[in-house]
Amino acid sequence: MIFETVPVAAAEGAILVHSARADDRVLKKGRVLTADDLRRLAAAGTAEVTIVRLEPTDVGEDEAARTIAEGFAGAHVRIGAPFTGRANLYARTNGLLMLNADAINAANRVHEAVTIATLPEFARVSEGDMIATVKIIPYAAPKSAVTTATNLGAAAQISVAPFRELSVAIVSTRLPSSKASVTEKTRASLEARITPLGGRLFHDSVVAHDSISVAAALSAARKTNADLYLVMGASAISDRRDVIPAGIEEAGGNVLHFGMPVDPGNLLLYAEMDNKPVIGLPGCARSPKLNGFDFVLQRLFAGLAIKNSDITGMGVGGLLAEISSRPQPREKEDIARPRAPRIAALVLAAGLSSRMGSNKLLARIGDSTLIRRTVEATLAAHARPVIVVTGNEAAGIQSALSGLDLQFAHNPHFADGLSASLRAGLKAVPDDCDGVLVLLGDMPEISAKLLDRMLAAFSPADGRAICVASFAGKRGNPVLWARRFFAEMESVSGDTGAKHLIGTYEDLVCEIEADESVLNDIDTQDALAALRTRMSAQVHQ
């Protein structure tokens, strides 16, 4: 890379190193400077800028991040669109994170420009959780480093082992002094553990605390053909010859390992019967807090075989007990995982089309309609839910969108303009959404790739709370808004939407460079004819 300070007039096509105010807007660092940007900088009195130019041996930060992420992404992993040299990897399903730490460490040692950060191996993840991120530190990385890191990823991919549906049989023992409430608490705790993993309690029995009774209960449970057997003793297992392991062996099982280097959870026993796992539970399994039993249970639900070496390898990170030297005991066991922002998409399709003479959204474009093409492109991106705001000819719009995975919000005041549709749509956005991507229904050339780039750019913590598509220095549609702006957006009136807020919060705006489609809406018959010509040409290319 060539890093230098040059006169503004000589900076076209270079990457801006430091953010700068240019006329009425802020040009963010990392922006590829256009002729219009240089004009704005000069008008603002800026004489010089610090820039970076890439050399032939360089790979731009976004391309490098995407390439390496693709090399490392394995089964059940989604790659987010790259932005500012970062490509995030997300879980596509609930399960356990699988990775090769040696390969990741090797990739991080290839070159200082390349970094890969992940959650710990075997971390329990949920669909949508961020499980890893590839970040290119400068504005580019050497081609050789990108190739080497990508090859390391291909040899040891980051993946998610999905949780499976398993049927579970529970055998509990009791002593003459045992309280019924303890047995009930045990069952409730175990059911609360297995249900979120996809488990179903298939069989439950309570017997006396002796090996003969345990063996008989397991023999009865095996007739249910359960996938997993859990045995909770009224007294903790203290030896391989104790009641629970003796009962398992009398039932035809085989004790494979006793004890584990996890606290709480030391007294766990692992066995097999008919090649199916049997777990003699430690007393801490009655507690809802994380313990060693969870480590084993989660791996079984993820379809991972358990060997002695797996259990004995759980010691690092296995100190879970509250101890006096820990100044602040944990208040909760579950770690809040970073996740992809939850963004809803709002397609405004309620207008009167007064300049068209008929509802433009229902106009035929090839074998489809204008509104359906716009909505299908939106559905191909990762914003969910997709909400279509109807008003004028609502029944026709819904009919044109039949069969698509949508929600509808009706705006009875559609004659009041765009602002009324925006209010109706925002009210339909789920409370757990972090923001909303607002699209016009008459922009069928918008691509899912652009929408995903906007989602990737969205980061209020980094000052990117409003993301707007732009072309050649001109801002267009769509626009992605953080939830913090919803109240102000709902207060607008007339047919102008909320675009004025972009100027009000200029420091929080991020422009996403796109093609000319972000400036094109279809308001006249001539514009519709031109659109048909363009899309017909694309089909025949």
N, C-alpha and C positions, 0 to 999 in steps of 0.2 A: 504494500500500500504506500501511496505517496501522501504524506501528511504535510500541509503547508498553508500559509496565509497568503491570500491573493486579493487583488482588486475585485470588487463586486462584478465588474463587467467580464471578468475572466473565469467566473465560477459556474457557468451553465453546465449542467450534467454531472456536477460533482456532488458529494455528500456533505451536508452541513454538519459541522462538528458541535457547535454550540447553538442553542435556540436563540432566535433573534426576532425582535418586533419589526414587522415590515408593513408600513402603512397602517391598515386597520386590523391586522391579525398577527398572530404569533406563528412563526415558522419553527417547528420543533426540530431538535437535533436528530440527525439520521435521515432527514428529508433530501431527496434528490432535487436539486435546484433547477427550476425551469426559467425560461426567459421572463415570464410574468413575475416570478419570485424576485428576480434581479431588479426588475423595474420597481417593485414595491420597496425593496431594500434601499435602492438609490433614492426613492422619494422620501424615505424615512431618515435620510442623511447618513446611511451606512456607507463607508468608503471601502472597507476590507472585511473579508470573512475568512474564518479558518475552515478548511475543507479537506476531504480525503478523496483521492482518486484510486480506483482499483487497478491493479496490474494484471497482465494475462495469467499469472500464476495464482491469482486470488479467486476465491469463491465468495460471492456476496453473503452477508450474514444470514438472510432468510433462506436462501437456497442451501447454504451449508447446514443450517439447523434442520431443515426439512429432510435433507438427504440422510443425515446421521440418524434422525428419529425414525425414518423408514427402515434403516438397517437394524435398529434395535427393537422395533415394534413387532411383537409376536401375536399369538392367539388372544382374541378377546380384548384387543387394545385398539383405541382410536387415537389418531394423531390430529391435534388441532392445527389450524392454519398457522404458519409461522408469522411472527411479527416482531420487529426490533431484535432480530437475531435469536428469538426464542420459539421453540416448538414444544408444546406440552403433550404428554401422553396420558390418556384417560382410560379408565376401566370401562369396558362395554357391559360388564355383568358383575354380580356379586360373587366374591370368591377370595382366594388367597393370591398374593403377588408372588410370582416366580421370577427369579433372576440369577445371574451368575456374577457374583461380586468381583471375582478376579477379572472378568472381561470388562466390567464397568471401570474398575480401577485402572486397568491397562489403557482404556480409551481416554481417561482423564490425564494420563501421563504422555499421551501422544504429542500434544502441543498445548501451550498455555492458552491458546485461543479457544480451545474446545473443552466444554464442561458438560457433564451429565450428572444430575442429582436424582435420587430415587427414594421412595419409602423403603423401610427395611424388608428384607426377604421374609416371606410368609406373613406379611402384614395383611390383616383382614380389610378388604376394600369393598365399597359399594359402587354400583353403576354410576358413572359420572365423576368419581373421585379422580383427582390428579395423582398419578402414580409415579411419574417421572417428568423431568424437564431437560431439554437440550438447550444450552445457552452458548452462543458464540460471543465471546467477550468484546473484541473490537468489531469493526464494521465488515470484516471479512476474515476468512481463514485460508491458509495455504491449501491448494488442491490435494497435495500429498497427504496432509493431515486429515482432511475430510475423507479421503479414500481409505486410509488406514483405520480410522475410527469406525467407519461404516462397515468395513470387513469384520472388525471385532464384534460389532453388533449382530451381524448375520450369523456368527458362530455361537452366540449365546444370547438369545432374544429375551426381552422382557415380556412376560405374558401373565395372564390371570387364569388360575385353575378354578373353574366355576363350581359353586356348591351344587350338589346333587340332591335329589329327593331321596331320603332314606327312611325306612320304617324302623322304629326303635322299640325294644322291649326293655322294661325296667323290673328288676327284682330288688326289693328292699327287705332287710331283716329287722327283727325287733326282739328286744329282751323283755322280760317280765316288767321291768321298770320303765320301759319306753312309753312315751306319750304319743297318742295318735296325731297330735298336732305337728310333731317332728316329721312323721312320715308324710303328712300332707304338705308340709313346707318343702320337703325334699322333692316330691313330685312336681310342685309348682315351679321350683327353681330349675329343675331339669327341663321341663316343658318350655319354660321361658328361654332356655338356651337353644334347644333344638329347633323350635318353630321358625325363628328368623333365618336359620341355615337351610331350611327346606325340609326339616324332619317332621315326622308324624308319629305320635305316641301310639303304638300298635298293640301293646300288651303291658299290663301292670299287675304285679302280685306282691303281697307282703307275707313273709314266712318267718318262722322261728330262726334265731341266730345259731344255727348249727350246720355243719357241712352237708349232712344228709338232706335237710330241708332245702338248702341252696341248690344242691344237685337236682332234686326233684323239680324245683321251680324252673331251673334252666332247661331241663328236659321238656317240661310243658311249654316253655316259651319258644323252644326251637321248632315246635310243630306249627307255629304261626309264620315260619319262614321269614322272620325279621332280618333286617340287614345289619343291625348293631344291637349288642346286649350291654346294658349298664347295670352294675350290681353295687348297691349302696348298703354297707353294713351298719348295724346299730352301734358297733364298736370299730374303731379304726384298724386297718390291716397293719399288723406289726411284724409279720414274717411270712416267707413263702409257704410255711406250713400252717398258717392261720386258717380260720374258718372259711373265708371267701375263696382264697386260692385252692383250698382242699375241695370245696364244693364244686368249683369250676372243673377241676381235674376228674372228680368222681362222675361228672356229667359228660365226660369225654373230651373236655377242653385241654389246652396246653398252655401253661403259663410261660410267657416269653420274657418278661422283664418286670421287676419290682423296684419301685422307687424312681424318682426323677430329680434332677438338679434345678427344680423350680420351687420357690417358696412364696406363697402357699401352694401346696400340691405335691409335696415330697412323697406322700404315701400312696401314690397312684400305682395300680397294678395293670399290666397289659397282657392279654391272653388272646387265644383264638379258639373257636369252636366251629367245626364244619367250614373252615377257612374264612370265617367271619369274625370280626373283632369283638372281644369281650373286655370291658374296662371295669376293674375294681376301683371304685371311686374313693378319693380322699374325702375327709369330712368337709373340707372347704368347698366342695361341689354344692353344698346346701346354700352357700352364700351367693348372692348375685354378682359379687366382685370378681374381677379377672383373676384366674388362678391357672395352675399347670394343666388342669383338666381341659380348659378351653384350648390350649395349644394343640393337644392331641385330637380333641373333638373336631376342631376346624379343619385339620388336615384330613381326617377321615371323610368329612362331608365334601371336601374338595377332591376326593378320589386319589389321595396320595397314600402310598404304602407307608406303614410305620415299622421301622427297624430299631433294634437296640441303639444303634449309633445315632438315630434321629432323636431319640429321647435323651440320651446322654449328651447330645449336642445342644440342648436347650438351656444350658447354664448361663451363657452370656446373654444378658437381658432377662434372666429368669428370676431376679430378685424383685419380687412384687410386694412383699409384706411391708406393712407400716412398721418402722422401727423408731426408737426414741431419738436416734441421731438425725432423723429426717425432720427438718424444722416445720414443714408444712405438709401434713398428710394429704394425700390426693383426695379431692372431693368427688371425682368421677373417674372411672376407668377408661371410658371410651375417649379416644383422641379425635378431635375434630380434624378431619382430613381436608386438605385443600381440594377444591372441586372446580369444575368449569362453571362460570357464572350461569345462572338460570335466566335465560332471556326469552321472552315471548315475542312473537312476530305479529304485528298488527297491519293488516292489509285494508286500506280504506277504499270501499267499493260502494259508497252510498250516493254519489253525486248525481246531479241532474243532466250532465252532458249537454248543457244548453246550447253550446256553439256547434254541436254535431247534428242536432235535429233528431237524434235517437240515442239510445243508451250505448255509448261507445264500448263499454265493457263486454257487451254481448256480441260485438262485431266478430265476424269469422276471420280467423287468421289460419290459413291452410285448413287442416282437419280439426281445428280446435277453436276456442274463443280467446279474445284478448285477456279476459280476467282469469281464465283457467291456466293459460301459459304463465302469467305472473305468479299465481298461487302454486303451481307445480314447481317452479323454480325456488320458491320460498320453502316448500316442503322438502326439497332436496338438500337444504342447508340444515344446520343443527339447532336452530331456534325452535323451542316448543313451549306452550302450544302455539299453533298458528290460528289466529282469530281474524275472521273476515267481518268487517262492519258493513252491514247492508242498510239500504234506505229506499232509494228510487228503484222500482221494479225488483223488490227483494226476492220474490218467488222465482223470477227468471235467473237472478244471480245464483241462488241456491241450486236451482236445477242445473245450471252450467257447471257447478262444482260438485255434482253428485258423485259419491264414491270416494271422495278424498277425506283424509283424516284431519278434519277441521272442527273449529268451534265458530259459531256465528253470534254476533252481537248486533241487534237491530237499533238503528237510530231513527226514531219517528220524526225527528226535527231536521231531517237531512237538507231541507230547503234553507236552513240557516247557515249553511256553508261547512267548510272543512272542520272548523273548530268543534261543531256539534258531534261530528263523527269521531273526532279524537277523544272527546269526553266519554262517549258511549263505549269506545274501545278500551280506554284505560280502566273503566270500571270492571271490565271483564278479565283484566290481567290478574292471574292468581297472586295471592299475597306473598308467596315464597319466591317470586321472580325478582331478580336484581335489577332488571331493566327491560326496555321494550324497543324493538326494532320496528320503526314505522315506515311502511311502504305505501306507495300509491298503486291503486289497482290497474292503472293504465301504463305500466312499465314492463311489458313482457320480455324485454331484452336483458333484464337484470339476471345475473348468473348466481347460482348457489355458491360458486367459488368466491365471488365478491362478498356475499353475505357472511360466509365463514371467516373471511379475512377481517371483517368488521367485528365479529364476535371475538376473534383472537386479539384484536387491538384493544378491546374494552377492558379498562383497568382503572377504576376511579382512584385507587390507592396510588397510582402512578400519574395522576393528573389527566387521565383519558376517560372522562365521564360522559362526554358527548362525542360520538364517532360519526363523521359525515362523509359520504362518498363525494369525490370531486374529480373534475377533469380539466386539465390545463388551467389550474388556478381558480376554476369556478366551482362553487359548491352546489350540489344537487340533492338527489334522493337515492337511496333511503338514508335515514338518520337513526342512530342508536342512542337512546337516552337512559341514563341511570335513574333509578327509582326516586332519588332525591328531587327530581324535577317534575314529578307527576302532578303535584299540587299546582304549580305554576302553569303547567300545560293545560290543566283542566279549567284554569281561569281565563283562558284566551277566548276571544269572540271573533265572529266574522269568518271570512274564507281564506285566511292567511296561515292557519296552523300555528306552530310554535317556533318558526324559524327565527323570530326576533331574539329568542333566548340564546341562540348561538353567539350573537354579538355581545350579549350581556355577560356571558360566561366564556369569553374568548380563551382565557388561560386554561380552561378545562376541555378545549376542543382538540380532537385529533382528526386530521384529514386522511382519508384512505383513497389513494390515487386509483382511478378506475378508467374505463373507456367512456366514450361519449354517451352511452346509453343512460348514464345517471342524470343527464340533462334533458333527456327526451321523454316528454309525456305527449299523449295523443289527444289534442284538443280540437282538431279540425279534420275535415274530410281529406284535405291534402296531406296532412301528417299521417293519417291512417293509410292512405295509398302508398306513401313513401315507406312506411313500416312493412307493408305487404311485399313491396319490392325487395327490401333488404332481407327479409326473412326467407323469401323465395330464393334469393341468390345464395343464402347460406345453405339451404337444402341441396342445391345443385353443385356446391363446391366439392 
